[in-house]
Amino acid sequence: MTGEHPATDGGPIAEPTNQVSVGAFEFERGGQVDLDVAYETFGDPADPPVLVAHALTGSQYVTGSGPEGIDGQAAGWWSEVVGPGRPVDTENFFVVVANVPGSCYGTTGPASIGPDGEPYGPDFPAVTITDWVRAQARLLDELGIETLYAVVGGSVGGMNAIEWARTYPERVERIAAIATAPRVDTQNLALDSIARRAITQDPDFQGGAYYGSPGPTDGLGLARRIGHVQYLSKDSMENRFGRRAADRVIAGVADPTAEAFPYRDVASYLDYNASTFVDRFDANSYLYLLRAMDEYDLAAGQGSATDAVADFDGSILVLSYTGDWQFTVEQGREIAAAFEAAGAEVTFEKIVDDYGHDAFLARPETVTGPLDSFLDGQTVNDPSELRVSP
């Protein structure tokens, strides 16, 4: 199967529990593969269907525990939001979560085995968020689902959600776009370009053809450190770490001054998260997915973002955080304004919270109230403000 992933010296990536072939798939930027889509479903297929779109390095294992070899941030990443009695209630909704093309959790990507018996590696076609949506639609066709009650996503998963309104407006009634934006701003484009360079300049990257070896773990770890800086606010970092010295040491190459000064807690946090990430994610996949996020623009090929969603006549919830400098409140308002001008029912909520971009994952209680009301059919036209204690 094309979704099979090879083992590297760092260990195999676990096989998905559910996977379906959707046949030949033409990518938006060119290229074709026989695409397998890995997915999970939760609840009764007779209930209204809700699609949950995962964030950049997430998986289809949105709630509960994943299979052996999939844990940590890759499984149960939204268990407080999706599950029995949660806002995305698996006792009332049939929940579908699909791993996106280019990832490494079972949907065909660069680590998958190609027709020649070798991993695709850098020969895998470039992917876009529109490709993710088209692949999800093909999966829904296989599952016999024509119209979605809702699409829910955070971060780049929120971009995935709003893209449904542009690509398949007739197939979705409600969209919840959380901690997201219509496009990545210039500062974050710059940081993401540094993250990519960290991977590609690692000597073990080997032009992307590193399978069967440990691969560019140093470069991937550096890229992930940059990501974690983007995911937290300035205030959040100060409150959590300050200038404290760490009480543990993560092995690594020390600079010449390291013995003279403390190893700080914030550095330990970044080093730890980098070390766990390289054990669970493929470097090529990170490059592909990061590029898909960076190149997304809701208004691309249209006169405006409003024109892009003109055919969507459903409801949308846009949820933004004051401490999120990756996808700002202003960018959330831009999404809301585009949909409102297009005639959709819009609920915009600003959450006053200093955690940063990852608040929608780290503080799920900030999501549950607004999302629960929205999925229950309640909408408001005036922006509201929620305050959450630091």
N, C-alpha and C positions, 0 to 999 in steps of 0.2 A: 504494500500500500504506500502511496506517496506520503502519507502522514507519518511514516515510521521515522524515528530519530536515531541517529547513530550514537554510540557511546564514545565519550572522550576520556582522557585520563582522569578527568574530574568526576566521572560517573555518568550513568545514563539519565536522560530525562524520562520520567515515568510515562508510560503509554496512557492515552486518554481512556476514560471509561465508556464514552459514547463518541462515535465518529461516523460520518456519512460521506460518501462520495457524491459531489454535485456535478461531476463530469468536467468537460473542457471549460476552462474559465479564462476569458480574455481580460487582461489588466488594462486599466485606463491609460497608462503610459506606455503600453506595448508589451508583448510577450503573452504566452499562454502556458498553463499547466493543467493537468488533471487534478482538480482541487478536492482535497478531503477537508471537511470542517468538523472540528472537535467541539462538543457541546455538552451541556448538562440541562436537564429539565427538573423542575420541582413543582409538585402539586398535581391537580387533576386536569387532564387535557380538555375536559368539558367546561372548565372555567375560563373567564376572559384572559387572553394571553398578554403577558407583559415581557418585553425584551429588556434585559439589563446589559448594558455595554460596559466592559471593564476598562480600567485605566491602562496606562502605557505598558506596564510590565505585569499586569494582572492576568487572571486566568478565568476559565469558565466555572471554577469552583468558588462561587460567590459566597456561599454560606455553608456552615458545617465544616467537615474535614474533607480534604482531598484524598486521592489514592496514595499508597506508599510512595515516598519520594517527592511528594508535593506538599509543602507545608509553609509555615511562616506567612509572609505577605502574599504568597501565591494561592492560598486557600483560606476560606472563611474570612475574606477581607471585608465583607459587608454583612456579617452575621447579625448585627444589631439593626440592620435595615431590611434585610430579606430573610424571611422565615415565618414560621407559624406565629401569628399574632403581631408580626412586625408590619411596618407601613406597606411594604411589598409582601403582602400576606400570602404565603403559599397554601393557606387553607381557603383563600378566596380567589386567587389568581393562578393561572398556569404560567410559571416563570421559565423563560428560556434564556440561557447565557451561552454565547458562542465565542470561542477563541478566534481571534482575527487572523486573516492571511498575513504571513510574515512573522508570526510569533513562534513560540517553541513549546507550546503546550498541546500539540496534537493537530492543529490546523496546519496545512502545508506551508512551509516556510523555508528559509535558506538551510536549516539544519536537516530538512527532510531528504529522504532518498529519492533521487530522480530516476528517470527511465534508464540511465546508464548504470544504475546500481551504486552510484556515489552520491554524496550529499550535493544539493544544488549549489551551496555556498554562494559566491558572488554572481553566479549565473542566474540566480532567482530574479524574476522581474521586480522592478520597483513597484511598491504598493502605495495606494492612497486611501484616505478615509472613505472616499466613494467606493473603492473596491471592498472595503470592510462591509459597507452597507449592502452592496450587491451580493456579497457572499452570504450575509445574514438572510437576505431575502430568498436566496436559493435554498438555504437550510429550511426556512419557514415553508417554502413550497414542498419540500420533502416531508415536512411534518403535517402538511395539510392545513396550514394557517394562512388565511388570506389577509385578514385585517387585525392589526394589533390594537389592543385597548390602550397601551402606553409603551413608550420607549423611555428608559431611565438610564442616565449615565453621568459620571463625574469626571472632571478633567478632560483628557482627550476623549474619554467615553461620552462626555457631554457634547463634544464636537460630532462624534458619531451619532448621537441622538438628534441634533438639529439637522444633520445631513439627511436623515430620514424625511424631514419635511420638504427638502429640495428634491430628492431623488424619487421617493415613493409617497407623495403627500396623500394619495388616496388609500394607502394601506395602514395609516396610523391615526388614531384619534387624539392622543395626548402625548406630550413630550415633557420630560423633566430634565432640564439641563443645569447641572450643578457644578459650581466652581470651574466655569469654562469661559470660552471667548470665541468670537467669530474668526479669529486668527491669532497667531503668536506675534507678540510685539518685537521690536527690533532688539531690545536688550536681551530678551530670552532667546531670540534667534542667535545672537552672538554667543551666549553661554552654551547653547546646544551645539554650535559649530566647534567650540573648544572640546566639548565632550566627545564629539565624533573624532576629532583630531587625536585625542588621547588614545582612542582605540586603534585607529588606522596607523599611527606611528609606533605602536608597540611592535618590537621586532618579531614577536610571535603571532602577529596578525596574518602574516604570509599572504597578503592580498585577499584575505577572506577565505583562503583554502587551508584552514588550520585543523580540520576535523581529523580525529585520530591522535591528536596531541593536546596538551593542556590549553592551547589557544592563548589569546591576548588577555590574560587575567589581570595583569597590572593595569593595562589601558582601560579595560572594562570597569575595574574598581575605581579608577580616577574619574571616569565618566559618571559613575553612580554617586561619587562624592559631590560632584558638581550638581547633580540632580537634587540631592538632599539639601543643599544650600538653597536651591530654588524653592523647595517645598516648605521651608520654615520662614517665618517673618523675623525681622531684626529684633523686635521685642521678645518674641518667643525664644530665640537663641539666647538672648541676654538672661531671660528669666530661668531658663533650663540649665544653662551651662556657666554663664558669666565668664570669669577668667580662672575658674577653679582648676587645680591640677587633677588629673585622672587618678582613680584608685586601681587602675589596671593598665597594663601595657600591651598593645597590639603589636605583634612582630612586624617589622618592616625595615626599610633602609633609612637610617637616621642621617640627618644632615650634620655637618661638622660642629654645629653649635648645640646639638641636642643634649649633650651631657651637662651643659652649663645652665640650662633652663628647664622648666617643668614641661612634661607632656600633658597637655591640657585636655580637660574633659570633652570639649567640643571636638577636638581632633580624634579622641578615642571613639566618640559616637560615630563620626564619619568613617573611621577605619573599620569599626565593627560592622556597620551596615554594608560597606563595600565587600568585606570578606564573606559575608553570608550571601550577598547578591550573586557573586561570581559562581557560586556553587549551584545556583538555580536558574540562571538565564544565559542564553546564547548571545555572544557578542554581535554577530551579524544581525540577529533579530533586533537587538537594541538599535543598531544603525538604521535598519529598515523602518522600524516603528517611529523612531524619533524623527526621521525625515518625513514620514507621512504626516505627523503632527505639525511640523514646521511649515510644510507646504500647503496646509489646508487654509482655505479662505472661503467663507460662506458665499461671498459675493462673486467669486471667480467665474468668469464667463457670462456674467449677468450685468445688468446696469447697476444694480445695488443689491444689498442683502435683502431688502424688501422684495425686489423683483424675484430673488432666488426662492423665496418661500411664498410667493403670491398664490400658489394653488393649494396651500395648506389652510383648511378652514376649521381646525380643531382648537385645542387648548394647550398652552405651554406654561410651565413653571420655570422661572429662572431664579436660581439661588446663588448669591455671591457673598463673599466674605471680605470684611474690611482689612484683615491682615494678609490677604492673598495678593502678593505683588507679581505672581506669575500670570494669573488671569484675574484682572482687577474688577472691582465693582463697576467702574466705568465701562469696561468691556461687556459685563453682564447687562448693563443698561442698554448698550448698543444692540444686543441680541433682542432684548425685550421690545425696544423701539421698532426694530425691523419687523417683528411679528405683529406688533400692534398696528403698524401702518399697513400691513398686508391684510388686516381684518380678523386676525386670530384673537381668541380670548387669552389675555396675558395676566399672569400673576408674577410679579417681581418682588423678591424679598432680599433685603440686605441684612446680613447677620454681622453684628458688631462683635468681633472675636479676633484676638491677636495671634492665634496659633500659626496661621499661614495657609498656604495652598492645601496642604494635606489635612486640614480640619475636617473635611467631609469624610475622611477615613478615620482619623484619630479621635474625633469627637462626633461620633454618629448621632448623638442626641441633638446636634444642631440641624440634622437632616430630617429626623423622624417626624417632628410636628408638622412642618410645612408639607412634606411629601405625603403624609397620611391624609391630611385635609385635601390635597390636590387629587389624589387617587380616589378619594371618596366623592369627588365631583364638585368640591367647593372651589370657586375662583373669586378673585377680587381684581378690580381694575386699577386701584390706587396702590402705589408702592407702600410697603410696610417695612418696619425695622424691628429686628429681633436682637436683643442683647443677651450675650452669653458671658458668664463670669470667666475671667482668665484662668 
